[in-house]
Amino acid sequence: MNYKVLYRKYRPNNFDNIVGQEYIVKTLKNSIKSNKISHAYIFSGPRGTGKTSTAKVFAKTINCLNSVDGNSCDKCSKCLEFNDNPDVIEIDAASNNGVNEIRELKNSITVLPTNSKYKIYIIDEFHMITTEAFNALLKTLEEPPSHVIFIMATTDIQKVPITILSRCQRFDFKKLTVDDIFSYLKKVSKLENIKITDEALKEISYISDGGMRDALSVLDQLNNVENREITLNDVNNLLGNVSTQTINNLAKSLIDNNKNDISNIIKELNNKGTDYKVFIEKLILKLKDEALKYKFDNNNIEIFDKLKNLMFELVNKMDSLKNLSNPYIVIEMILLSYVNLKQEKNNKKEEKSEKKEEKLEKAEKNNKEILKNDSKIEKKELNLGNKVEKSNKIISREIILNRINNCFCNANRQKRDELIKLWHDFISYVEKNNKEILSIIIDSNIVAASNDYAIITVDDEVQSNLLNQKIIKVEKVFKKFSKLEYKFITITNEAFAKEKKQYATNIKNNVKYELKEDLMVENNINNKESDLEKTAIDLFSEDILEIR
Ligand SMILES: [Zn+2]
């Protein structure tokens, strides 16, 4: 009978109970402590982030007779009667948005507060006020009576005219984090004696998209339905939500190139009326996790690329999907296109070499779409980069040693120091312009350089191989960035330590280094698969740079 929905019951009644808006709370408390209260505030931010609740708490604290450290005392007459205080006037602008209402408001503000310090107007959905009404309000905001404070809340700050904004102190409320919501839900369920698993609470926190009101109302609904412990399944059933199990199955089907499973899962989601945005967001997170598993796995680098590219494509298409009556049709096509690409690759060996160009073109188109930044690179360059990548090539030890030799041949300290500096900036450049190669050059260092050659080191041998596979692309991007034409080669820090030692011994013994013809380019062009496979076995079965 007396049931109060959780959202109302647990509405914060002082600053200490407001979740996730620490900065705003701190600033408002300080303004009360220092008695520097302005006459107009605007609270903007997504729904359910606490704008109205904060406005109410602020209004209560402003009028509190014994506020302590910027917080309401909750004991004085003003605090106790807060909910019925005639001097705090709430207006819903969605339904009171015309000139007449504003005129009424303007008349009412001239009347002094009945028994409080301030008369406080809380205007919700403020952006809904008509232009005329905005204009009528402008003068009032310019020179309001000293006993009046306006607190305006809006979910759409863009619609509020700049002339109004410039007269208000503005606070932007941020979406609450999943952790913020989770801890709060946990607290509420305990107080309400609601039995629910952490897994289910996590799910509610996640899908409520930063809004506490939605989260609490889901908890409310679940609580009404069941008399046993509420599980993740209940949450999914209630919301037509996609289960983690479904996402896991889908990721597996994508990795296994299982077309039928993918189609079936998508059809099922569509039939259940699952929110496609929730589904895509979950899938993106899963793809990220899966992709990272394959990142340094040289045998499965194609899977890493596939998952990464699919992830980027979904991120890019997310917004345009909302214009479709059935986004799942397109989602299915997107997912299946990644299966096709892979199958084409598998059939590659059986196809004639002329068809290779066609496929590279396709892959190139795909890459361009996903990584727009790459469009800066000339078509030809991209093609070559793809060739290296798509053939999943391992750079032979011969090539690596050849380049190390050539670098040591004319290595000098000054060049090295220059390049170390430049490399640091280069990584920042790649971060902005060529995300595709970022993961392989991150945490890499220049350790030796001549005028034309340089040695890069990384910690991990797998990363070293990956970087060498894409070294031509890295060189092109580096050239674009620095106008310098360098030939790079990567080895692990451990291997370089050995190389350096060897170099020192050689210099001591007067062993001369001679510049040799660079093998990298030629080898890439005559890329013979069988030789490459041999090289790969060669490379993995032995210590990559153990000399002699
Ligand atoms: Zn008080």
Boltz pocket constraint, residues with backbone or C-beta under 6 A from the ligand:
constraints:
  - pocket:
      binder: B
      contacts: [[A, 60], [A, 63], [A, 64], [A, 65], [A, 66], [A, 67], [A, 72], [A, 73], [A, 74], [A, 75], [A, 76], [A, 77], [A, 78], [A, 79], [A, 80]]
      max_distance: 6.0
